[in-house]
Amino acid sequence: MTRSPHRRPPPQVAYTTSGARSSAYARFAVHARWWLVVGWVGVLVALTTISGRVEPGGDGLASIIPLDSPAIQAEIRSVEEFGFPLSSRTVVVQRDPDGLSAFTQAQAVLAAIAVDQTPQPAPLLGAIPLTNSIRLSGSTGETDTAVITYLFMNPRSGFARQEAAAQRYIEDHLNQPQDRVVGVAGSIPARAEQAALVAEHLPRMELLTVLAIIVLVTLTFRSLLAPALALGSSAIAFVATLHLSEILGSVAGITAPAELEPLLVALLLGVVTDYTIFYLSALQSQLRAGAEWRDAVTSAVSSYTPIVIAAGLTVAAGTAALLAASSEFFKGFAPAMALSVLVGLAVSVTLVPAVLAILGPAIFWPRRPRPVSTARIARRWRPGKLGRAIRDLRVVERLTRRRTAALVLVGCLVTLVAASLPLRNIELGVGFTASLPSDNPVSRAADQAGVAFAPGITSPTTLLFEGPGVTERLPELSDLQAGIRGQPGVAMVLGPAENFTQREFDIVLARSGNAARMLVVFDHDPLGATAINDLSALQENLPALLAASGLDDVNVLVAGDTALAEGLVTSTKSDLWRIALAAIIVNLIVLVLFLRALVAPLFLLSSSILALTASLGITVALFIGLRGNDDLTFYVPFAAAVLLVALGSDYNIFGVGHVWEEAGHMPLKDAIVKAVPETTRAIMAAGITLAVSFGMLAVIPLRPFRELAFAMSVGILIDVLVVRSLLVPSLLTVVGPASGWPGPHLRRAGATDDETAPQAAEPAPEQ
């Protein structure tokens, strides 16, 4: 068959640095295509069989707070001295704004006493009632309107069992209309509600994500089979990841937090779809350039597999950087996210090429890319995809002029820095209850308890004072209690100064005579940033308060949810530099090895970090500035940081890698003009798909997911629309061939860079 003289010759392998090994792998994937498909079916069957024999785990909270936490140790010490803790994580709330009768209040107190005096079904261990008919020190709430009952549970039981035990307590003891039960509050019920909401809304999130991917991939390639390939590959990777996680969890004892599953869904669907789009874009370009379809598949697989592998390893290594954290919470994130990316990578570089080799051009059904001559392009020109391609070329050509590139570079930097400024106001909190919808039963119960007492009443802080004969020093303890009551953020204090407190009750004074304790209630959400900061200030002021009251020889321990949250947020902030350094080093090493240069990886990684700070700054401005929230959930900025930097390096490898390849045989300016438009379009399609995938996290009505959805979506869009399209080409132009230092690759190719006019690549025709 004679080729048209106007038609471009068949392309060579696009990425010449991939070498003989990638070409050999491409030939293997094409020849073994059916075996690869059958192999993945066998893998899924084997994993399903093995994981079906694995015992299911618990809630996964044990890994969040280490047992050597000072707050946990304080709780243990309090139980050793008094026989029971002073605060719990499950609270039954009764309230009538018109007032609770004395009879109803007495019934609630007697119900709690009955629990303490008779054995209870597991996991309930005991109960302590508190009525607001007793005015605690500093109390500003209502009077005679509410009773709250602290329930003490076996901490080894799961969230759902503890919440069920609280509901059973209500049914058994407070089941009359006059009891005015509002509901159950506390951090454990809040966590149980979070898990229930995730389970309820996860299928909807998955469905909407799938529909979005179908629409976006269909519009990108005008094909009905292309989205099927992306979704089928993602589904196989997701199922394999779930089963592998169960198996490895049972073997290695690694448990991931319950918050992780929706994030894994978004990550896997997005990443595998990205890599599928890269392969499809390569195949489409080869077919349009006139290659025979088998050669086109082989060339596409050969050229893109090294890029996909390097990109996938970058994302996996970036997420694994969370292992550098001291917090067990982040260490629980790292293995599951890294595993999901590695499984997705394995599926992308094996199953996707195999299916492309089986279907060939039919993957673009009902349309098929056809070679188009230059003359035919000129005859058929019309606005549309071709017009956009020409505009893209003109924009890139302008970006190869140093003066224009410098202006664009300054504009991008100023914009991104300005967007990053609100990050200075970031505050971190834990906020289990605050993350729930306002109409959630746990939220309503917490709000009602806060009105009746103070917002922190559902999770008060326990101060334990230890010293020889401390219980005999009641005047000093009363002075100390008054000093604590006057601290910022403290709403009320229960302690030795209360008239109802007698030694025989053993509530605040230990029988040993060597320990006393106080219950401190803050005037804000006890797991929010304000209460955490108030507790930190109180701890800083305690030595002075002890000295002023004559108790400077007494040792103080702090327990309770706010203390746990304070420790978690503090360890998270201390992990910042450790995680950031590990992530930067990992991504820098991959970029240096892949590009065989040092200068370009430095400014490429810096641009990804700047896109990250801009996205987090916008997130802070929205959720803390405009919406008036106290804080961001403590793990959101760090999960977003690791993922955005890793995914930014992913796009760096895909985009700049092609510029590097073209610069091997032409001046750098020409390489930018030829490679950037095509890769930018592919990155744009992949990035928008990934942003939508993460954006669907907002379907789950929990504040952390909506914060993470916004931060990830905005960060990815900034990366593909600003950094990859404008900032990186401008940086390459301004820095010039020195980008490839210390390697000679760009220096040789760009020796006449300034004197050579850019040769615009022929734009891709309309299908």
Residue pairs with C-beta under 8 A, 6 or more apart in sequence:
3 290
4 373
6 373
6 374
6 375
6 376
7 290
7 371
7 372
7 373
8 289
8 290
8 371
8 374
8 762
9 289
9 290
10 289
10 290
10 291
10 292
10 295
11 285
11 286
11 289
11 290
11 291
11 299
12 299
13 23
13 299
13 302
13 303
14 282
14 285
14 299
14 303
14 304
14 658
14 661
15 22
15 302
15 303
15 304
15 306
15 307
15 657
15 658
15 661
16 661
16 664
17 306
17 660
17 661
17 664
18 302
18 303
18 305
18 306
22 302
22 303
22 305
22 306
23 298
23 302
25 301
25 302
25 305
26 297
26 298
26 299
26 301
26 302
26 305
26 353
27 298
29 36
29 301
29 350
29 353
29 354
29 357
30 294
30 297
30 298
30 301
30 353
30 357
32 354
33 353
33 354
33 355
33 357
33 358
34 354
34 358
36 350
36 351
36 353
36 354
37 351
37 354
37 355
37 358
39 350
40 236
40 347
40 350
40 351
43 240
44 236
44 239
44 240
44 243
47 239
47 240
47 243
47 244
47 247
48 239
48 243
50 243
50 247
51 242
51 243
51 244
51 246
51 247
54 246
54 247
54 249
54 250
55 250
56 246
57 249
57 250
57 255
58 158
58 255
59 158
59 159
59 160
59 191
59 195
59 258
60 255
60 256
60 257
60 258
60 332
61 159
61 191
61 257
61 258
62 255
63 255
63 257
63 328
63 329
63 331
63 332
64 257
64 328
64 329
64 332
64 568
65 71
65 72
65 328
65 564
65 567
65 568
66 72
66 328
69 564
69 567
70 557
70 558
70 563
70 567
71 558
71 559
71 560
71 563
71 564
71 566
71 567
72 559
72 564
73 557
74 462
74 464
74 557
74 558
74 559
74 563
75 85
75 462
75 559
75 560
77 464
77 466
77 557
78 85
78 86
78 462
78 464
78 515
78 517
78 557
78 559
79 85
81 464
81 466
81 510
81 512
81 514
81 515
82 506
82 507
82 510
82 515
82 517
83 506
84 126
84 128
84 152
85 152
85 462
85 559
86 128
86 460
86 462
86 507
86 508
86 517
86 519
87 150
87 459
87 460
87 461
87 462
87 519
87 559
87 560
87 561
88 128
88 150
88 151
88 152
88 153
88 186
89 153
89 162
89 186
89 187
89 188
89 459
89 561
90 150
90 151
90 152
90 153
90 162
90 163
90 165
90 166
90 184
90 186
90 188
90 189
91 148
91 149
91 150
91 151
91 184
91 185
91 186
91 445
91 449
91 457
91 458
92 148
92 149
92 151
92 166
92 169
92 170
92 174
92 181
92 183
92 184
93 146
93 148
93 181
93 182
93 183
93 184
93 185
93 445
93 446
93 448
93 449
93 452
93 458
94 100
94 104
94 108
94 146
94 147
94 148
94 149
94 174
94 179
94 180
94 181
94 182
95 145
95 146
95 147
95 180
95 182
95 448
95 449
95 451
95 452
96 145
96 146
96 180
97 142
97 145
98 145
99 144
99 145
100 131
100 144
100 145
100 146
100 147
100 180
101 178
102 133
103 178
104 147
104 178
104 179
104 180
105 131
105 133
105 144
105 147
107 174
107 179
108 129
108 131
108 147
108 149
108 174
108 179
109 129
109 131
109 147
111 127
111 129
111 149
111 169
111 173
111 174
112 127
112 128
112 129
112 149
114 173
115 124
115 126
115 127
115 169
115 173
116 126
116 127
120 126
121 165
121 168
122 154
122 157
122 165
123 153
123 154
123 156
123 157
123 161
123 162
123 165
124 151
124 152
124 153
124 165
124 168
124 169
125 152
125 153
125 154
126 151
126 152
127 149
127 150
127 151
127 152
127 169
128 149
128 150
128 152
128 507
129 147
129 148
129 149
129 150
130 147
130 148
130 149
130 150
130 453
130 494
131 144
131 146
131 147
132 139
132 141
132 142
132 143
132 144
132 145
132 146
132 147
132 452
132 453
133 143
133 144
134 498
134 500
135 143
136 492
136 493
136 494
136 498
136 521
137 481
137 482
137 485
137 492
137 493
137 494
137 495
137 497
137 498
138 485
138 490
138 491
138 492
138 493
139 453
139 454
139 491
139 492
140 454
140 491
140 492
141 451
141 452
141 453
141 454
141 491
141 492
142 451
142 452
142 453
145 452
146 448
146 449
146 452
146 453
148 449
148 452
148 453
148 457
148 458
149 169
151 165
151 166
151 169
153 162
153 165
153 188
157 165
159 188
159 189
159 191
159 192
159 195
160 192
160 195
162 188
162 189
162 192
163 184
163 188
163 189
163 192
163 193
166 184
166 189
167 184
170 181
170 184
174 181
182 444
182 445
182 448
182 449
183 441
183 442
183 444
183 445
183 448
184 441
184 442
184 445
185 433
185 442
185 445
185 446
185 449
185 458
186 433
186 442
186 446
186 458
186 459
187 432
187 433
187 459
187 527
187 561
189 442
189 445
190 432
190 433
190 435
190 436
190 442
190 446
191 258
191 432
193 436
193 440
193 441
193 442
194 258
194 259
194 432
194 435
194 436
194 702
195 258
197 436
197 437
197 440
197 700
197 701
197 702
198 258
198 259
198 261
198 262
198 700
198 702
201 699
201 700
201 701
202 261
202 262
202 265
202 700
204 699
205 262
205 265
205 696
205 697
205 699
205 700
206 265
208 696
208 699
209 265
209 266
209 269
209 692
209 693
209 696
210 231
210 269
212 689
212 692
212 693
212 696
213 227
213 230
213 231
213 234
213 269
213 273
213 689
213 692
213 693
214 227
214 231
216 685
216 688
216 689
216 692
217 223
217 226
217 227
217 230
217 273
217 276
217 277
217 685
217 689
218 224
218 226
218 227
220 226
220 277
220 685
221 280
221 284
221 364
222 364
222 367
222 767
223 363
223 364
223 365
223 366
223 367
224 365
224 366
225 359
225 362
225 363
225 364
225 365
226 276
226 280
226 363
226 364
229 276
229 280
229 352
229 355
229 356
229 363
230 272
230 273
230 276
230 277
231 269
231 273
232 355
233 272
233 276
233 347
233 348
233 351
233 352
233 355
234 268
234 269
234 272
234 273
234 344
236 347
236 351
237 268
237 272
237 340
237 343
237 344
237 346
237 347
237 348
238 264
238 265
238 268
238 269
238 340
240 343
240 347
241 264
241 268
241 339
241 340
241 343
241 344
244 339
244 343
245 256
245 336
245 339
248 254
248 335
248 339
249 255
249 256
254 332
254 335
254 336
255 332
256 332
256 333
256 335
256 336
257 329
257 332
257 333
259 635
259 704
259 705
260 332
260 333
260 336
260 337
262 697
262 700
262 705
263 337
263 639
263 697
263 708
264 336
264 337
264 340
266 693
266 694
266 696
266 697
266 712
267 337
267 340
267 341
267 344
267 643
267 693
267 694
268 340
268 341
268 343
268 344
269 693
270 689
270 690
270 693
270 694
271 312
271 315
271 341
271 344
271 345
271 348
271 690
272 344
272 347
272 348
273 686
273 689
273 690
273 693
274 650
274 686
274 687
274 689
274 690
275 308
275 311
275 312
275 344
275 345
275 348
275 349
275 352
276 348
276 352
277 682
277 685
277 686
277 689
278 304
278 307
278 308
278 654
278 682
278 686
279 300
279 301
279 304
279 308
279 348
279 352
279 353
279 356
280 356
280 363
280 364
281 678
281 681
281 682
281 685
282 299
282 300
282 303
282 304
283 296
283 297
283 300
283 356
283 363
284 364
284 369
285 300
285 678
285 764
286 295
286 296
286 297
286 299
286 300
287 293
287 296
287 361
287 368
287 369
287 370
287 371
288 369
288 370
288 371
288 372
288 764
288 765
289 371
290 371
291 299
293 360
293 361
294 357
294 360
297 353
297 356
297 357
297 360
300 356
301 353
301 356
301 357
305 349
305 353
307 653
307 654
307 657
308 345
308 348
308 349
309 345
309 349
310 590
310 594
310 653
310 657
311 649
311 650
311 651
311 653
311 654
312 341
312 342
312 344
312 345
312 348
312 349
312 650
313 345
313 590
314 586
314 587
314 590
314 591
314 646
314 649
314 650
314 653
315 341
315 643
315 646
315 647
315 649
315 650
316 338
316 341
316 342
316 345
317 338
317 586
317 587
317 590
317 646
318 583
318 586
318 587
318 642
318 643
318 645
318 646
318 649
319 333
319 334
319 337
319 338
319 341
319 642
319 643
319 646
320 334
320 335
320 337
320 338
320 586
321 334
321 579
321 582
321 583
321 586
321 642
322 330
322 331
322 333
322 334
322 337
322 579
322 638
322 642
323 330
323 331
323 334
323 335
323 582
324 575
324 578
324 579
324 581
324 582
325 331
325 334
325 575
325 578
325 579
326 571
326 574
326 575
326 578
327 568
327 571
327 572
327 575
329 568
329 572
329 635
330 572
330 575
330 579
330 635
330 638
333 635
333 639
337 643
355 363
356 363
361 368
361 369
362 368
364 767
367 767
369 767
370 767
372 765
374 762
376 765
377 386
377 762
377 763
377 765
380 765
380 766
381 387
382 766
384 766
385 764
385 765
385 766
385 767
386 763
386 764
386 765
386 766
389 677
389 681
389 763
389 764
390 763
392 677
392 680
392 681
392 763
393 673
393 677
393 760
393 761
393 763
396 672
396 673
396 676
396 677
396 680
396 729
397 673
397 758
397 760
398 404
399 405
399 408
399 672
399 676
399 726
399 729
399 730
399 733
400 669
400 672
400 673
400 729
400 733
400 758
401 733
402 733
402 734
405 729
405 730
405 731
405 733
405 734
406 730
406 734
408 726
408 727
408 730
409 727
409 730
409 731
409 734
412 722
412 723
412 726
412 727
412 730
413 610
413 727
415 614
415 722
416 610
416 611
416 613
416 614
416 718
416 722
416 727
417 610
417 614
419 613
419 614
419 615
419 617
419 618
419 718
420 610
420 613
420 614
420 616
420 617
421 617
422 617
422 618
422 620
422 621
422 624
422 625
423 613
423 616
423 617
423 620
425 620
425 624
425 625
426 616
426 620
426 624
426 631
426 632
426 637
427 529
427 533
427 624
427 630
427 631
427 632
428 529
428 569
428 572
428 573
428 631
428 632
428 633
428 634
428 637
429 525
429 527
429 528
429 529
429 532
429 565
429 569
429 630
429 631
429 632
429 633
429 634
430 527
430 528
430 532
430 564
430 565
430 568
430 569
430 633
430 634
431 525
431 527
431 528
431 630
431 631
431 633
431 703
432 527
433 442
433 443
433 446
433 458
433 525
433 527
434 525
434 527
434 528
434 629
434 630
434 703
435 633
435 702
435 703
435 704
436 442
436 443
436 702
436 703
437 443
437 701
445 458
446 455
446 458
449 457
449 458
450 456
450 457
450 458
453 491
453 492
453 521
454 491
454 492
454 521
454 522
454 523
455 491
455 522
455 523
455 524
455 525
455 526
456 491
456 521
456 522
456 523
456 524
456 525
456 526
456 531
456 562
457 521
458 526
459 526
459 527
459 560
459 561
459 562
460 494
460 519
460 520
460 521
460 526
460 560
461 519
461 520
461 521
461 522
461 526
461 535
461 558
461 559
461 560
461 561
461 562
461 563
462 517
462 518
462 519
462 520
462 558
462 559
462 560
463 484
463 517
463 518
463 520
463 556
463 557
463 558
464 515
464 516
464 517
464 556
464 557
464 558
464 559
465 477
465 480
465 515
465 516
465 517
465 518
465 551
465 554
465 555
465 556
466 514
466 515
466 554
466 555
466 556
466 557
467 514
467 551
467 553
467 554
467 555
468 513
468 514
469 513
469 514
470 477
470 513
470 514
470 515
470 516
470 551
470 554
471 503
471 509
471 510
471 513
471 514
471 515
471 516
472 513
473 550
473 551
474 496
476 549
476 550
476 551
477 495
477 496
477 497
477 516
477 549
477 551
478 495
478 496
478 497
479 548
479 549
479 550
480 545
480 546
480 549
480 551
481 493
481 495
481 496
481 497
481 518
482 497
483 545
483 548
483 549
484 490
484 493
484 518
484 520
484 538
484 545
485 492
485 493
487 534
487 537
487 538
487 541
487 545
488 534
488 537
489 522
489 523
489 524
489 530
489 531
489 533
489 534
489 535
489 537
489 538
490 520
490 521
490 522
490 523
490 534
490 538
491 521
491 522
491 523
492 520
492 521
493 518
493 519
493 520
493 521
494 501
494 508
494 518
494 519
494 521
495 501
495 508
495 516
495 517
495 518
495 519
496 508
496 509
496 516
496 518
498 508
501 507
501 508
501 509
503 509
503 511
508 516
508 517
508 518
508 519
509 515
509 516
510 516
520 538
522 530
522 531
522 534
522 535
522 562
524 530
524 531
524 534
524 630
525 531
525 630
526 560
526 561
526 562
526 565
527 561
527 562
527 565
528 630
528 631
529 569
529 630
529 631
530 630
531 562
531 565
532 562
532 565
532 566
532 569
535 558
535 562
535 563
535 566
536 566
539 558
542 556
543 552
546 552
546 554
546 556
568 634
569 634
572 634
572 635
572 638
575 638
576 638
579 638
579 641
579 642
580 641
583 641
583 642
583 645
583 646
584 605
584 609
584 645
587 605
587 608
587 645
587 646
587 649
588 601
588 602
588 605
590 649
590 653
591 600
591 601
591 604
591 605
591 649
591 652
591 653
592 598
592 601
594 653
594 657
595 601
595 656
595 657
595 660
595 740
596 740
596 743
596 745
597 739
597 740
597 741
597 742
597 743
597 745
597 746
598 741
598 742
599 735
599 738
599 739
599 740
599 741
600 656
600 732
600 735
600 739
600 740
603 731
603 735
603 739
604 649
604 652
604 656
604 728
604 731
605 645
605 648
605 649
605 652
607 648
607 723
607 727
607 728
607 731
608 644
608 645
608 648
608 649
608 652
608 719
608 723
609 645
610 723
611 644
611 648
611 715
611 718
611 719
611 722
611 723
612 640
612 641
612 644
612 645
612 648
612 715
614 715
614 718
615 640
615 644
615 711
615 712
615 714
615 715
615 718
616 637
616 640
616 641
616 711
616 715
618 714
619 632
619 636
619 637
619 640
619 707
619 710
619 711
619 714
620 632
622 710
623 629
623 632
623 707
623 710
624 630
624 631
624 632
629 703
632 707
633 703
633 704
633 707
633 708
635 704
636 704
636 707
636 708
636 711
637 711
639 708
640 708
640 711
640 712
640 715
643 712
644 711
644 712
644 715
644 716
644 719
647 690
647 716
647 719
648 719
648 723
651 683
651 686
651 687
651 719
651 720
651 724
652 728
654 679
654 682
654 683
655 675
655 676
655 679
655 680
655 683
655 724
655 728
656 728
656 732
658 675
658 678
658 679
659 668
659 671
659 672
659 675
659 676
659 679
659 732
660 671
660 740
660 745
660 746
661 671
661 675
662 670
662 671
662 674
662 675
663 671
663 740
663 745
663 746
663 749
663 750
664 745
664 749
665 749
666 674
666 749
666 759
667 749
667 750
667 752
667 753
667 756
667 758
668 732
668 736
668 737
668 739
668 746
668 749
668 750
668 753
669 733
669 750
669 753
669 756
669 758
670 756
670 758
670 759
671 749
672 729
672 732
672 733
672 758
673 758
673 759
673 760
673 761
674 759
674 760
674 761
675 761
676 729
677 761
677 763
678 761
678 764
680 724
680 725
683 720
683 724
684 720
684 721
684 724
684 725
686 720
687 716
687 717
687 719
687 720
687 721
687 724
688 717
688 720
690 716
691 712
691 713
691 716
691 717
691 720
692 713
694 708
694 709
694 712
694 713
694 716
695 709
695 710
695 712
695 713
696 709
697 705
697 706
697 708
697 709
697 712
698 705
698 706
698 709
698 710
700 706
731 739
732 739
736 750
736 753
737 746
737 747
737 749
737 750
737 751
737 753
738 746
738 747
739 746
740 746
740 747
741 747
